[in-house]
Amino acid sequence: MGPISKKVIAGLRKTKNQKIIDFKDLKEAKAYAQDLDKTVVSEDRLSKYDPLHAVYIYAQNKVSVLVEQLADLPALSKLTNILEQADDIYLPSSPPKSPLTQSYFTCWGFFDLCVGIKKESLGTVILDLLKNLNADSGLIKTIECMQNSRMGIFIHKGHLDRYVILEELVTGKEIKVIVPSGYQGKKDEIWYARVMPEPFPKLNYGYSLVFTTPYILIDINGNLGSSAKRDDWEAFFDRNLKEAGKKDKKNAYESFMKYGKNKYFWNEYIFEGYVNYQEDMIMLAGFPDIPLSMPHSEESQRERGEI
């Protein structure tokens, strides 16, 4: 448990009777799809969701409520101040207003944004709190999966019935996923996406979930009909992970995809690389370490005489 978690839990113990948080509700929370709280999603709407997607919708809602309830605690000010600043910068919603979708931004702000040597995030603090309260184990497990998740760069390998098969660059892991946005894509496309695993093996879903609207990486010239090239993205990782060496490249990649070179690294890439969108996907071009390759970078705008 990190220092922020310790301060939060100690503070809540002192104010236990002030109803800052509904402790009883936390202890009784259920994370399985069949037990979803009707206040989170109506029974009618629930019937339209894939069961794995519903599990994560429920958990995300619970985390959002907890963040809102805990946000004013002084112990969390470092995290909440950065999150508020980022919200002002990127105005997360959906294109054309902002290429940072609310689902992407929330996952980044809750699970990737971290401070301190122990890399504490709002997600790790909430997990420590729930464990301290002996909350429902299913809810804890689902939020752990969300906290451990990250964005990744994937190659589209084709379709299998309703599933998309993705292969992650660097790790080489092949994953069968559903895509709730509805986008199915085509073979050899390159996706930037957050994939959530099935949290409960005994339920035997047999697939994973692309939790956010997928970002499709197109060629450097912004040709909407042409995907970015695998070789170019492999070269990008070779450039940026070269210090790790072959032995530690996988771990370096996973850390790089979660935290970037700085807290805004991947947010900036989405913001500066944005090209166009459809209702079910968003297109990006360029590479984060080549400013002129991204259409909305300062360098590209200056090159075009726009600033």
ZICOR-V735563 format. One line per field, one symbol per residue. psi: psi as a letter, one per 40 degrees, with the letter a starting at -180 (. if undefined). A space follows every 50 residues. Layout:
# ZICOR-V735563
psi->???
This chain:
# ZICOR-V735563
psi->hiddddddddddddfdeefdigdddddeiheidefhheedhiddddeeii dddddddddddddddddddedehddedddddddddddddefhciiedheh idddddddddddhiiidefhidddddddddddefihdddddddddddeii iihihheaihbeihhihhiddehhhhiigddehdaiieihihihhhiheg deefdeiahhdihhhhhiidefhdehiihddddddddddeedddiddedd ddddddddeaeideddddddddehdiiideihhiiahdegdeehdeiddd dddefe.
